[in-house]
Amino acid sequence: MNIEESIQNITHLFIDTAPVIYYVEQNSKYLETARAVFNYIGEGILIAVTSPITLSECLVRPYSLGKTQLQQYFIDVIVDANNTIFVPIDNQNIALEAAKIRAKCNLQLPDAFQIAVALAAECEALSTNDAVFKRLTELTILLLDELEI
């Protein structure tokens, strides 16, 4: 699927953990695709939506390795970047929605929270590399493995 065509009707794109890690750590297999997604965000073509779950998951390895610059780079990309909305998980509605999604789709709770945040932020799509999200019908799922530049 061509990346440009796949984002045609998308304004708000939820960014799951894997695309952020691929972009920040410059994963050779996925860097070109991840960079294209982040370029669309940087240009304002897309608004990225992120969550505390994405932030936490991305920071585990940098914290365990004591890499403070990498920690800060993840924070900059996930929380502070232009055209990016960091949505806190601070109300019961998101928790209730996550429980419903987990029950309906048999997702792990962190994944269900990711979807609940995306829906609360009115995202049309989710960028990930986790095929488990294909169980959802509420969002367009953009798997990096399926995107072409």
HUBELBEL-V79035 format. One line per field, one symbol per residue. ss: DSSP state (~ for helix, > for strand, _ for the rest). Layout:
ss: ???
//
This chain:
ss: _>~~~~_____>>>>_~~~~~~~~______~~~~~~~~~~~~____>>>>>~~~~~~~~~~~~~~__~~~~~~~~~~~~~___>>>>____~~~~~~~~~~~~~~___~~~~~~~~~~~~____>>>>__~~~~~____>>>>~~~_>_
//
